[in-house]
Amino acid sequence: MNCFNHHTLVAVGICQDCKNGLCITCISKYTMPICSRCNMRRAKSEKAKIINELLLSLFVGLLFVAFTIFTIVKTSNGNAVYSVKTLLINAIAVFIMFYAGASLVAGWKELNSFTSRIFLFLPIVGWVIYFFIKLSIAAMIGSIFLPIRLFKHFKRLNQLKRIRY
């Protein structure tokens, strides 16, 4: 079998994904035996997953902000005059709610990374209880894991941007 990219060279390995033959030059290009096309496909897929999680965090955070603003407007009873202290408290409340919403996603994703599949046999009531317990735990641990996950994601996006294809 010859190399997929260099048709005159003998293949010494195969791509992990597409099973095409790779020569010594192609096989040593990356840390694992993978062709450039499959590496690009993996990088794009990973980038899309990271961006989807970031957008979901942003959306949930903005949803919490909208609820907070709606609540602030409803409780103001039409009072359009705000003091500086009230505006500052409202701004802090909006920021905290945005962070809470975004961290809920981070906590949920972190729980998904180690939650086992033992809960697959639960009846519907069990799933509802499991969902609310997991949501509560996600809300608690999310505030810790949000900055960590953001740092990891932005660092990885920067690395993916520099991958040579």
N, C-alpha and C positions, 0 to 999 in steps of 0.2 A: 504494500500500500504506500502511496506517495502522499506528501504533505498537501493539504487542502489549499494553502496559500502559495506554496512554491512547488509547482507540479513536477519539477525535475529532481527534487530532494526526497530521500526516503523518510517516511514517517517513523518516529521513535516513540510516539505516544498518541493518545486520542484526547479530544476535547471532552471535558466532564459533562457538558450539556448536550451538544449535538452529535458527539461520537465521530467527528471528522478527524482524519489523521493530521498530526502536527510534527514538523521537523524539529531538530534540536534548537534552532533559532526561535521558532514559534512557541515551543514548550517552555522555554526559559524566559519568555517575555513577562509572565506574571508569576505570582507565587504558587499557583496551582495550574495544572495543565488545562488551559481554556483558550479558545480562539478569540480573536479581537472582537468579532461580531457578537459572540455570546457574552463576553465581558461587558461590551457596551449595553447589551440588553439587560444584564444584571444591574449595571450601574443606573440605567434609566428607571428600572423597576424599583430599586432601593430609593432613588431620589423621589419618585412619585409617592411612595409610601410615607416618606418623611414629610413631604409637602402636604399630603392629605391629613396627617396627624396634626401638623401645625395649623392648617386651616380649620380643622375640627375644633382645636383648642380655642382658636380665635372666635369661631362662631358661637361656641358654648359660652365663652367669656362675654361676648357681646349680647347674647341672650340674657345672661344674668344682669348685665348693665341695663338693658331695656326694662327688665322687670323692676330693677331698683329705681330707675328714673320714673317709671310709671307709678310706683309706690310713693315716691317723694312728691310727685305732682298731685296724686290723689289725697295725700295727707296734709298738703299745704292749704286746702280749702279755698283755693283761688287767690291766696295771698301772693302777690307778685313782688312784694318788697322782701328782700332777703338781707340779712346782716352778713358781714364778712365771716363771722363765726359759723353761721348756718351754712353758708356756701362752702366753707372749708370742711365742715363735717359731712356735707353731702358729697363733696369731691372725694373725700377719704372713703366714704361708704361705696361710691361707684368704683373706685380702684380696688377695694377689698372684694367686692362682688365679682369684678372682672377676673381677679386672681383666683378666686374660689371656683369660678366656672372653668377657667383654663386648667387649674390644677385637678379638677375632677376628671378630666380626660387623661391627664398624665397618671393619676392614681389608678384609673381603670386599666390603662395600657400596662402599667407596671404589675398589677395583679394578674393580668392575662398572661404575663411572661412565666409565672410559676403556678398558676391555678391548675390543678389536675382535672382530668376528665371523669373523676369519680361521681360527679353530680349529674351525669347524663341519664341516670336511671330514675331521677326524681319525678314525681307526679307534678301537675300544674301548680298546685299549692306550694310544693317544695321549691319550684322554680321562682315563684313570686317571692318567697321568703329569702331564698338564695340571692336573688337580684337586689333586694333592699339591704341585705347584710353586706353584699359586695359593694353596693353604692355607698354605704356608710363608711366602710373601710377605705374605699377609694377617695372619698372626701377627706378623710383624716391623713392618709399618707401622701395624697397628691400635692399638698402644699410643700412637702419636703422634696418630692421627686420632680416637680415642675422645673425648677432651675437646673437640676442635674440633666434632665432629658433635653431641655432647650440647649444647654451647652453641648451635649453629645450630638444632637441633631445638626446644629450649625457647624460644628467641627467636621462632622461627616459630610455635610453638603459642600464644605470647602474642599475636602479631600476628593470628593467625586468630581468637582469642577476641574481638578488638576489631573485626572486620570487621562492617560494618553490612549487613544483608541486605534 
